Amino acid sequence: MNGTSEGPASAADLDRSAVTESDQDLAPRTARARPAAYRSVFTAAPLAMAVVDAEGLVVSANDTLGTLLGTAPDALAGCAAADLVDLASDAGIWHAYREVLRGRQPRLRCTRRLKRADGHSLWAQVTVEPLADAGDTPGLLLSVADVSARRELQARLRHLQMHDPVTRLPNRALFFERLTAALEAETYEHGGTGRIGVCYLDLDGFKAVNDTHGHRVGDRLLAAVAERLTRCAEEAADARSGGAPLVARLGGDEFALLVEDSMGTDQVADLAGAVLAALQPPFELSDRRLSVTASVGVVERHTAGTTPTALMQAADTTLYWAKADGRARWTLFDPERNANRMTRQALAATLRPAIERGEFALEYQPLVGMEDGRVRGVEALIRWNHPQFGVLAPNRFIALAEEDGSIVPLGRWILRTACHQARRWQLAHPDDPPIFVSVNVAVRQVWDSDLVADVARTLEETGLVPHLLQLELTESAVMGSAGRPLQVLKALSDMGVHIAIDDFGTGYSNLAYLSRLPVSVLKLDGAFVRGFQYEAVPGVGADGGAEGGAGGGVANPADEVIVEAMVQLAHRLGLTVTAECVETSDQATRLRRIGCDTGQGWLYSRPVAPDRISALLGSAGAGPAGIQTAGKP
């Protein structure tokens, strides 16, 4: 049988035969079956897809993509994929897409707004990535998922997040988002005016509405105000043929109108005026009729160099000015006024530490006898040697000290320092009559501290006798005093301390009431004394055109009559009179003629350091001329 079996094949032979068949025939059959399977999956897939060649042209698209775009799938073949899904309109996306085409970037994923053939639009998430198992022919798989519902939900949630539920207006977050975008450099460098304006308003007395009528009525009022503000913004846009200002509720009863691409200060100021006018008519809320006004802060400036924080700080400051100026008005931001406010805040913040650091010093201005020209006493005047602003006079910081209460420790320091110095002068000039020292006292020192105990302790520590201390209070603080202030004044007077009324003649000027107070000295306000600077010219009234002496003015005869009457009445009550602001010898002569006891002013000396007072005391015997020579710098 020639060594070959012709019987049935063995199991092993069958196995070998199967292996041979698998090796030779299975791979081609699988390769033939795979494209068909892929084509079936590609065509029936619920995800919109297209195969794109290396040139960016659609090779084929499935039915889902055709349905999504409203076009037959076959019609998409040969189209530029970038045009179908709007990849070229955004420079960044277009660059990334080309990098994927060249194989330099593995994937592109973005969200685009697509337009269907029927004109409707949809939001889609577009993905472009290399096609797996593409063989020698490179290609990309473009997939498109409709995310319109998700985008709509996100937009709805964002609207709720960015709008006030009471007024339906944009809220603080959206306002600052728009403001920040308007101030970005690319916004104003490519067109527009490069300017921006804000009207920041607050309803006057809105808390009273809530307290009286309840928060539900308050919310309805806020919604009604929002409607008027929106209408006002729309009318402003119509008048100038521009975009309407953004109206936002920033919180509480605060609203803001943002004017992008402002045409200047006048435009924003006109808008503020229109807002006030729009709010003027009463609001009809069911069975209630409510009236409301607003205070508006107006800021308008260049966008370049401005930040949202700086702009709104300026607006807030200006709104505060509008309220302080009387409410129901608009106020324009003033850089100079703001600089003064900033300086005031800086001083207020450093007042207390400055006392501890010893930044304050006292100067002294003589009070001179009108008859003999001798120095009878001195007034202690405080100066602040500020490290940033230099030497500051008391009118720059005393009011601040009274507001925050630091006047109490500062007043104690002034009292103690002045009494120590008066005692040193007394010891240095034992042969001369001792001079008294006059110290200004604020009303808050009377209320917020034990002034009587402070004075007693200071006099004991320094060894100064009580009658050499004079305390000055303003007329408005003393007149009408009752209760504790009056008790304090009486206690100090009983101690032997002299009480003087400063700036007399500018307030009540009630000499009858003055007789009941423990006061021993009146200091006439300088406004009266200045009327003595010029000689009266016969036949020329106070508003005459002739020059009246070296000062170039004309005396008002009424000033001398008033001062003479006050001096005579004061003397009848047992009070002495000091004239402030004496600057010329003519003033001194006329004041002496009508009976003033002492004078104070630059005729005798400016406020000077303690050592200059010592020199002044040494030459006091030379009379007024000697005082002037020794006392003036």
ZAMARGU-4260 file (C-alpha; in steps of 0.2 Angstrom, whole numbers, plus 5000, padded with zeros to 4 digits):
<rodrens>
0) 5000/5000/5000 | 5016/5010/4997 | 5017/5015/5016 | 5002/5026/5015 | 4986/5023/5024
5) 4970/5027/5015 | 4959/5024/5030 | 4949/5037/5040 | 4960/5051/5047 | 4965/5051/5066
10) 4959/5064/5079 | 4977/5070/5078 | 4976/5072/5059 | 4959/5081/5061 | 4967/5093/5074
15) 4982/5097/5062 | 4970/5099/5048 | 4959/5111/5059 | 4975/5121/5064 | 4980/5122/5046
20) 4963/5129/5041 | 4963/5141/5055 | 4980/5147/5050 | 4976/5149/5032 | 4958/5154/5031
25) 4952/5162/5048 | 4962/5178/5047 | 4955/5183/5030 | 4937/5179/5035 | 4939/5189/5051
30) 4946/5204/5041 | 4932/5203/5029 | 4919/5202/5043 | 4926/5216/5054 | 4922/5231/5042
35) 4905/5225/5040 | 4903/5224/5059 | 4910/5241/5061 | 4899/5248/5047 | 4884/5240/5056
40) 4888/5248/5073 | 4893/5265/5065 | 4877/5266/5056 | 4865/5261/5070 | 4875/5270/5084
45) 4864/5282/5095 | 4879/5294/5095 | 4881/5305/5080 | 4897/5301/5072 | 4907/5304/5056
50) 4924/5298/5049 | 4935/5312/5044 | 4951/5310/5033 | 4968/5318/5035 | 4962/5333/5025
55) 4948/5336/5037 | 4934/5331/5025 | 4920/5319/5030 | 4922/5302/5022 | 4905/5295/5029
60) 4892/5300/5042 | 4880/5290/5052 | 4861/5292/5052 | 4861/5300/5069 | 4873/5314/5064
65) 4862/5317/5049 | 4846/5318/5060 | 4855/5329/5072 | 4860/5342/5059 | 4844/5340/5049
70) 4853/5333/5034 | 4854/5317/5024 | 4870/5307/5030 | 4876/5305/5012 | 4875/5324/5009
75) 4888/5326/5023 | 4901/5316/5013 | 4915/5327/5007 | 4910/5342/5018 | 4923/5350/5029
80) 4920/5343/5046 | 4926/5360/5054 | 4912/5369/5045 | 4898/5356/5051 | 4902/5359/5069
85) 4909/5377/5069 | 4927/5374/5074 | 4935/5388/5064 | 4926/5402/5072 | 4936/5401/5088
90) 4955/5403/5086 | 4960/5392/5100 | 4948/5378/5095 | 4953/5379/5077 | 4972/5378/5082
95) 4969/5362/5093 | 4959/5354/5079 | 4973/5356/5066 | 4985/5349/5079 | 4974/5333/5080
100) 4973/5332/5061 | 4992/5332/5061 | 4994/5319/5074 | 5002/5331/5086 | 4988/5331/5099
105) 4978/5316/5104 | 4961/5323/5106 | 4950/5338/5105 | 4934/5341/5115 | 4924/5357/5115
110) 4906/5363/5116 | 4899/5372/5101 | 4883/5380/5096 | 4877/5372/5080 | 4864/5377/5067
115) 4853/5364/5059 | 4847/5365/5041 | 4830/5371/5047 | 4837/5386/5056 | 4836/5379/5074
120) 4851/5379/5085 | 4858/5367/5098 | 4872/5365/5109 | 4883/5350/5106 | 4899/5343/5114
125) 4911/5339/5100 | 4925/5326/5101 | 4938/5323/5088 | 4951/5309/5090 | 4961/5297/5079
130) 4951/5282/5072 | 4957/5266/5080 | 4963/5252/5068 | 4963/5264/5053 | 4977/5254/5045
135) 4988/5263/5033 | 4975/5276/5029 | 4975/5290/5043 | 4958/5296/5049 | 4948/5304/5063
140) 4932/5300/5072 | 4921/5315/5074 | 4907/5312/5088 | 4894/5325/5092 | 4882/5324/5108
145) 4867/5335/5110 | 4869/5344/5127 | 4856/5357/5124 | 4845/5351/5139 | 4860/5351/5150
150) 4865/5368/5145 | 4848/5375/5147 | 4848/5368/5165 | 4864/5376/5168 | 4858/5392/5162
155) 4843/5391/5172 | 4853/5387/5188 | 4865/5401/5184 | 4851/5414/5182 | 4844/5409/5199
160) 4861/5410/5206 | 4865/5427/5198 | 4848/5436/5201 | 4839/5443/5216 | 4823/5433/5220
165) 4814/5448/5227 | 4817/5461/5213 | 4822/5449/5198 | 4837/5460/5196 | 4855/5455/5193
170) 4862/5452/5211 | 4879/5458/5218 | 4888/5443/5210 | 4882/5446/5192 | 4885/5465/5195
175) 4903/5463/5199 | 4906/5450/5185 | 4900/5463/5173 | 4910/5477/5181 | 4926/5466/5181
180) 4923/5462/5162 | 4920/5480/5158 | 4937/5485/5166 | 4947/5472/5157 | 4960/5479/5146
185) 4954/5470/5130 | 4937/5476/5133 | 4941/5495/5131 | 4956/5494/5120 | 4947/5487/5105
190) 4933/5500/5104 | 4922/5510/5116 | 4924/5526/5125 | 4936/5518/5138 | 4926/5526/5152
195) 4914/5519/5165 | 4901/5526/5177 | 4892/5519/5193 | 4876/5526/5202 | 4876/5518/5219
200) 4860/5522/5228 | 4853/5518/5245 | 4834/5520/5250 | 4832/5533/5264 | 4823/5527/5279
205) 4819/5510/5272 | 4822/5501/5289 | 4807/5511/5295 | 4796/5504/5282 | 4801/5486/5287
210) 4798/5490/5305 | 4781/5498/5303 | 4773/5488/5289 | 4783/5472/5289 | 4795/5463/5278
215) 4782/5458/5265 | 4778/5476/5262 | 4796/5480/5262 | 4799/5467/5248 | 4785/5473/5238
220) 4792/5491/5239 | 4809/5485/5234 | 4801/5476/5218 | 4792/5492/5214 | 4808/5502/5215
225) 4817/5489/5204 | 4804/5492/5191 | 4806/5511/5191 | 4825/5509/5190 | 4824/5497/5176
230) 4812/5509/5166 | 4823/5523/5170 | 4838/5514/5163 | 4829/5509/5147 | 4824/5527/5145
235) 4842/5533/5147 | 4847/5520/5133 | 4833/5526/5121 | 4839/5544/5124 | 4857/5541/5119
240) 4854/5526/5107 | 4866/5515/5117 | 4865/5500/5128 | 4854/5501/5144 | 4864/5503/5160
245) 4864/5487/5170 | 4852/5488/5185 | 4857/5477/5200 | 4852/5475/5218 | 4867/5473/5229
250) 4858/5469/5245 | 4846/5476/5257 | 4840/5492/5250 | 4856/5496/5240 | 4855/5496/5221
255) 4868/5501/5208 | 4867/5506/5189 | 4882/5502/5179 | 4885/5513/5164 | 4898/5504/5152
260) 4906/5515/5139 | 4901/5531/5148 | 4901/5547/5138 | 4906/5557/5153 | 4902/5563/5170
265) 4886/5573/5163 | 4878/5557/5157 | 4880/5548/5173 | 4875/5563/5183 | 4859/5565/5172
270) 4855/5546/5175 | 4857/5550/5194 | 4845/5564/5193 | 4833/5554/5183 | 4833/5540/5196
275) 4829/5553/5210 | 4814/5560/5199 | 4808/5542/5195 | 4807/5538/5214 | 4798/5554/5219
280) 4780/5549/5215 | 4772/5539/5229 | 4771/5520/5228 | 4754/5512/5227 | 4755/5495/5236
285) 4738/5488/5238 | 4730/5497/5252 | 4746/5507/5256 | 4753/5523/5249 | 4772/5524/5253
290) 4784/5537/5248 | 4803/5534/5248 | 4818/5544/5243 | 4836/5539/5239 | 4854/5545/5241
295) 4865/5542/5226 | 4884/5542/5225 | 4890/5545/5207 | 4907/5540/5201 | 4913/5542/5183
300) 4931/5539/5177 | 4943/5531/5164 | 4943/5512/5165 | 4962/5511/5163 | 4970/5509/5179
305) 4953/5506/5189 | 4949/5491/5198 | 4932/5485/5204 | 4936/5487/5222 | 4943/5505/5220
310) 4928/5510/5210 | 4915/5503/5222 | 4925/5510/5237 | 4923/5527/5229 | 4905/5524/5225
315) 4902/5519/5243 | 4911/5535/5250 | 4901/5546/5238 | 4885/5538/5244 | 4890/5542/5262
320) 4893/5560/5257 | 4876/5561/5249 | 4868/5555/5265 | 4878/5566/5276 | 4874/5581/5265
325) 4855/5579/5269 | 4849/5563/5259 | 4837/5563/5244 | 4851/5569/5233 | 4865/5564/5222
330) 4883/5568/5225 | 4898/5567/5213 | 4914/5559/5219 | 4927/5572/5223 | 4945/5566/5224
335) 4951/5581/5235 | 4937/5578/5247 | 4941/5559/5247 | 4959/5563/5251 | 4954/5573/5266
340) 4943/5559/5272 | 4958/5547/5270 | 4969/5558/5279 | 4956/5560/5293 | 4954/5541/5294
345) 4973/5539/5295 | 4974/5551/5309 | 4959/5543/5318 | 4968/5526/5317 | 4984/5532/5324
350) 4978/5544/5338 | 4979/5533/5353 | 4995/5525/5348 | 5002/5543/5345 | 4998/5547/5364
355) 5008/5532/5369 | 5023/5536/5358 | 5024/5554/5364 | 5021/5562/5347 | 5012/5577/5355
360) 5019/5593/5362 | 5012/5609/5369 | 5015/5627/5364 | 5010/5642/5374 | 5002/5659/5369
365) 5003/5673/5382 | 4988/5682/5389 | 4993/5700/5392 | 4986/5713/5403 | 4978/5727/5392
370) 4983/5741/5405 | 5001/5737/5409 | 5007/5724/5395 | 5012/5711/5408 | 5010/5693/5405
375) 4996/5687/5416 | 4995/5669/5410 | 4997/5658/5395 | 4985/5646/5385 | 4992/5629/5382
380) 4989/5624/5364 | 4993/5606/5358 | 5002/5601/5342 | 5004/5584/5335 | 5021/5580/5327
385) 5015/5567/5315 | 5028/5556/5307 | 5019/5557/5290 | 5009/5574/5289 | 5021/5585/5299
390) 5016/5597/5313 | 4997/5597/5315 | 4986/5611/5323 | 4973/5605/5335 | 4959/5609/5323
395) 4965/5594/5313 | 4963/5581/5326 | 4954/5587/5342 | 4937/5583/5334 | 4943/5566/5330
400) 4949/5563/5347 | 4932/5568/5354 | 4923/5556/5342 | 4933/5541/5347 | 4935/5545/5366
405) 4954/5547/5365 | 4952/5565/5370 | 4951/5558/5388 | 4969/5551/5389 | 4975/5566/5378
410) 4966/5578/5389 | 4975/5571/5405 | 4992/5572/5396 | 4989/5590/5392 | 4983/5595/5409
415) 4998/5586/5418 | 5011/5593/5405 | 5004/5611/5406 | 5003/5611/5425 | 5021/5604/5427
420) 5027/5618/5415 | 5018/5632/5424 | 5026/5626/5440 | 5043/5626/5432 | 5041/5644/5427
425) 5035/5649/5444 | 5051/5641/5452 | 5062/5649/5438 | 5055/5666/5441 | 5053/5667/5460
430) 5053/5686/5461 | 5039/5689/5448 | 5021/5686/5450 | 5017/5668/5445 | 5007/5666/5429
435) 4992/5655/5427 | 4990/5642/5413 | 4974/5640/5404 | 4969/5622/5397 | 4955/5618/5385
440) 4943/5605/5391 | 4931/5595/5380 | 4913/5591/5385 | 4917/5573/5383 | 4931/5574/5397
445) 4917/5580/5409 | 4906/5565/5405 | 4918/5551/5402 | 4931/5554/5415 | 4932/5560/5433
450) 4938/5577/5429 | 4938/5584/5447 | 4949/5569/5453 | 4960/5571/5438 | 4963/5590/5441
455) 4965/5587/5460 | 4978/5573/5457 | 4987/5584/5444 | 4988/5599/5456 | 4995/5588/5470
460) 5008/5580/5459 | 5014/5596/5452 | 5013/5607/5467 | 5003/5620/5457 | 4991/5630/5467
465) 4973/5629/5460 | 4971/5648/5456 | 4985/5646/5444 | 4975/5634/5433 | 4961/5640/5421
470) 4950/5628/5412 | 4942/5634/5396 | 4926/5626/5389 | 4916/5632/5374 | 4901/5643/5376
475) 4890/5630/5368 | 4896/5617/5380 | 4893/5627/5396 | 4877/5636/5392 | 4862/5626/5397
480) 4873/5614/5408 | 4863/5604/5420 | 4866/5589/5430 | 4884/5582/5430 | 4892/5595/5420
485) 4886/5609/5432 | 4891/5599/5447 | 4909/5596/5440 | 4910/5615/5436 | 4905/5620/5454
490) 4917/5607/5461 | 4931/5614/5451 | 4927/5632/5456 | 4926/5627/5474 | 4943/5620/5473
495) 4949/5637/5467 | 4951/5633/5449 | 4946/5647/5437 | 4933/5642/5424 | 4933/5652/5407
500) 4920/5652/5393 | 4930/5651/5376 | 4923/5659/5360 | 4910/5669/5369 | 4898/5678/5358
505) 4896/5664/5345 | 4882/5654/5354 | 4869/5658/5366 | 4877/5674/5373 | 4865/5672/5388
510) 4873/5683/5401 | 4858/5681/5413 | 4860/5662/5413 | 4879/5665/5415 | 4877/5673/5432
515) 4871/5656/5439 | 4887/5647/5433 | 4904/5646/5442 | 4912/5655/5428 | 4925/5669/5431
520) 4932/5673/5414 | 4924/5677/5397 | 4935/5675/5381 | 4927/5685/5367 | 4927/5677/5350
525) 4940/5683/5338 | 4926/5687/5325 | 4921/5702/5336 | 4939/5708/5338 | 4943/5707/5319
530) 4930/5721/5317 | 4942/5732/5327 | 4956/5730/5315 | 4951/5746/5304 | 4947/5764/5309
535) 4929/5768/5305 | 4927/5780/5290 | 4913/5793/5292 | 4900/5792/5279 | 4905/5774/5273
540) 4895/5759/5278 | 4901/5742/5281 | 4900/5738/5263 | 4908/5754/5257 | 4921/5754/5244
545) 4935/5765/5253 | 4950/5757/5261 | 4950/5758/5279 | 4967/5757/5286 | 4982/5746/5282
550) 4971/5730/5281 | 4961/5737/5267 | 4944/5736/5276 | 4931/5746/5284 | 4926/5744/5303
555) 4908/5740/5307 | 4903/5752/5321 | 4891/5739/5328 | 4905/5727/5333 | 4912/5740/5345
560) 4895/5743/5352 | 4892/5725/5355 | 4909/5721/5363 | 4908/5736/5374 | 4890/5731/5380
565) 4897/5713/5384 | 4912/5719/5393 | 4901/5731/5404 | 4889/5717/5408 | 4903/5705/5412
570) 4911/5717/5424 | 4894/5720/5433 | 4893/5701/5435 | 4911/5700/5442 | 4919/5692/5427
575) 4935/5697/5418 | 4936/5698/5399 | 4949/5692/5387 | 4949/5697/5369 | 4956/5684/5357
580) 4964/5687/5340 | 4972/5704/5344 | 4984/5708/5329 | 4986/5727/5329 | 4991/5740/5341
585) 4975/5750/5335 | 4964/5735/5341 | 4973/5734/5357 | 4970/5753/5360 | 4952/5752/5357
590) 4949/5736/5367 | 4958/5744/5381 | 4947/5759/5380 | 4931/5749/5381 | 4938/5740/5396
595) 4944/5723/5391 | 4956/5716/5404 | 4967/5704/5395 | 4972/5702/5376 | 4978/5687/5367
600) 4985/5687/5349 | 4999/5689/5337 | 5002/5707/5342 | 5009/5700/5358 | 5016/5683/5353
605) 5012/5668/5342 | 5011/5651/5351 | 5029/5647/5356 | 5039/5634/5365 | 5041/5634/5384
610) 5058/5642/5383 | 5052/5657/5373 | 5039/5660/5387 | 5054/5660/5399 | 5062/5673/5389
615) 5046/5683/5388 | 5044/5683/5406 | 5062/5690/5408 | 5058/5705/5397 | 5040/5708/5403
620) 5045/5723/5412 | 5048/5732/5395 | 5030/5733/5391 | 5020/5728/5376 | 5035/5733/5364
625) 5046/5721/5374 | 5033/5707/5374 | 5032/5708/5355 | 5051/5708/5352 | 5053/5693/5364
630) 5038/5684/5359 | 5038/5684/5340 | 5048/5671/5331
</rodrens>
